[in-house]
């Protein structure tokens, strides 16, 4: 096993929830939710989004749980959307319904994390790219492995940030830096993320999960009602993420219908620079 890999954690999710790509395990008062599609670098394809929503619904109902740790199995936290899957859908002529455009499934996934009634710690074990970075931003606290990297890669694929990035990132790193990251698509490493306060701590790969679980255990010692209300108050003071998600959906609906968006996907899969034409 590579030293930067995170071992699979046996699932203890209820049997009536058939989660294929997410593992759910409870240790004392801490739920560990693990993205489990390592062969695809935990890309948000197949039923990963639905699995995440189910896992976080479990968290809300599970009376054993006071804190959640969200992490990835294998060498990546989350590589973002599954572009190969998107290209295959485009080649097959699949079109999105009006309902899907107005209420994208990705928003429900993001909100299941962001609006989780219990504190969420992201243990970022490797690359968090595009929507994968957005997923990390949705957590309340982020701890990164020294192997982690972050990028808002959307513009490099001919699209706009989604999964709440346009709301979350400026509130974490400030407007100017958020704009720079989103408009360039540049990649930053874990130490740069620490300087930007994107993450609160950087640790060696082999200590990441222990560090996240230790912090979760410390938080879990506190009064459950106070934890929930503290999170609710802080998020309430930040304004509405729903407005940002609706604006993202509107912009993505436009971008998805452009040639540049398909060119961005193809260029990434073919490992070449895209040739954007503004169409």
N, C-alpha and C positions, 0 to 999 in steps of 0.2 A: 504493500500500500504506500503511495507517495506520502511524504511527510506532511503535505498540506491538505491531505484528504481528511474528511470527517467520516468516521465509521457510521454505518447504518445503525439506527436505533430501532429495536423491535417495536412493532406497533401494538398499542393496546386500545385502539379505537373500538367503539361498539360495533358488533358484527353486522348490524343492519345498515351501516354506512360503508359502502364498498368504495373506499378511497384507493385508487390505483397508484397515484404518484405523490402522495403525501402520507407521511407516517406521523402518528399521534401517540405520544407516550407520556405518562405522568410519573414524576419522581417527587415524592413527598407532596408539596403544594405547588409544584412547578410543572407545567405542560411543555414538552418539547415538541414543536411542530417542525418537521423536516421535509424540505422539498426533495423528492426521491425520483428523479429522472436523470441520474448522473451521466448516462450515455449521451444525453442531449444537453449536457451542462445545465440541467434543471430549467431549460427553456419552457416558457409558459404555453405549451401546446397540449394536444390531446385533451384530457380532462383535468389538467393541473389546476386551472382557475376554479373549476367547480369543486375540486378536492379541497383547495384552500378555504373556500367559503364554508364547506362542511366542517373542516377542522376547527375553524374559529367559531362556528355555531356550537360545536361540542364544548369549546372553552367556556362560552357563556353559560352553558347549562351544567357544566361539570362542577359540582360543589367542592370537589377536592382541590380545585385549581385556584390559585391567587395571582400567579404571574405566568407569563408565557415567554418562552425562548423560541424564536424563529430562526432556522438555519438551513443550510443546504448539505446534501450528501455529495461526496466526491470532491472534485477540485474547484467547483464553482458554487457561488451562492445562487445566482440566477443570471443566465445569459440574455434575459429579456424575452421578447416574443419569438416564436418559432418561425423564422422567415421561410424555411423550406416548406413548412406546412401552409403558410400564406401563399407562396408561389404556386403550390399544387392546387390550392383552392381557386386561384385566379386562372390557372391553365384549364381547369375543369369548368370554368364559366360560372362559378358560384357567385351569387349576388347576395348582399345583405338586405334583410327586410327592413321596412321603415321602423319597426319596433326595436330591432337590433341597433339601428343607427341612433335612435333617440335614447335608448337605455342600454348601452353596451355592457356585455357580460363582464368586461374588465373592470368597470366601475364597481360592480357588486363585489368583486374580488378585493379590490383596493379598500373599499369601505369596510369589508369584514375585518380587515387588519386594523385600519385607522380607528374605527369606531368600536373595536373590541372593548368591552367594559372593564377588562383587566389589563394591567400594564404589560406592554409587549417590548421585549428586548430582542433586537436583531443581532445574531452572532454571525458576522459576515466572513465566511470562511474562504472566499476567493472572489473572482470577478463578479461585480454587480453592475450590469450593463443595461442601458435603456430602461425598459419596464422593470428589470431586476433591481436597478438602482432605485426606481420609484417605490418598489415594494419595501426596500430597506428604509426609505424615507418615511414610510407610513408607520414604522415602529416608533415607540416613545423614546427609546434609548438604543444607540448603536455601538457595538464593540466590534472591531475589525481584526482579522488576522493580518500579519505583516505581508501576506501574499495577496491581500485584497486589492483590487483596483476598481475605479468607479468611472462611468462615462454616461452622459446623456447623448446617446448615439443617434437620436431620432433624425436630426437634420441631415446626417450622412446617409440616411435611407430615403430622403425625400419626403419626410413627414414631420409632424410636430410632437412635442413631448405629451405623454399621456399618463395614465395611472396617477393623476394628481400631482405630477412633478411641478407644473406651473404654479401650484398653490404651495406645496410643501418646501421646495428647494429655496425660494427667496426668503422664507421665514426662518430657515436654518442657517444659511450662509450669507444672507444679505442680497439685495436686489442686483447690484452691479456684478458680483461674482456669479450669481445664479444665471444672469443673462449671458455672461461670458461662457459658462459651461454649456448652456443650452444652445447658443448660437454657433459655437465652434465644434461641439461634440468631442472636445479633447478629453483624454484619459488622465486621471490623477491617481496617484498611488495612496497607500494607507497613511503614510506620514503627512502627505499634503492634505488628505481628508481630516486628519487630526488637527492640523493648523487652522483649517477652515471651520473647525468645530462640527464638521459633518458627522464625525464619530467622537465618542468621549474617551476611548481608550484603544490602543493598538497593542496586541500581544502576539507571541510566537504561535504558529499554527497548532502546535501540540497542546497549548494551554488555553486555546480559545473557548472551547465548550465549558471547561472548568471555570473560567473567568465569568462567563455568562451565567452559569448555574449558581456560582457563588453570589453574584449580584442579585440574581432572582431570589435566592434564599434569604438574603438580607432584607429585600423589599417585602417578601412574603411574611416576615415576622410582624409586620405592621397590621393595623386594623383593616380588614377587607373593605368595610364601608368607606372608611377614610381614603383608601387607595382609589376606589372607584370615583368618589366625588372629586378628589384632587384632579384626576385625569379629566373628568367632565368639565370642571371649571376652567382649567388651562386651555383645553380645546375650544371651549365656548368663547374665550377671550380672543381667539385668533380669527374669528369670523367664520364664514361658511365655505367648506370645501366643495359643496354641491354645485355652487355657481361656477367654480373653476372646472369641475368635471364636465358640466354642460358646454362650456366654451371650448374645452378640449375636444369634445365629441363633434361639435360643429366644424372645427378646423380639420379634424381627422377625416370626417366625411368628405370634405373637399379634396384633401390630399390623397386619399385612397383611390380617387378616380383619376389621378394624374398619371401620365407616362413616367414622370420622374420618380414616383413612388415605386413603381414596378422596377424601374432601372436601378434604384437604390437597393432593392431586395436582391435582384439578380447579381449586381456587382458584388454584394457581400458574399453570396453563396459561391460565386465564381472567383472570389478572392482577387478582385481588381478594383481600380478606382472607377466610380460612377461617372457617366457623361450626362450631366443634367442639362436640359434644354428649356426649362421653364414651361413645360406643357403637361 
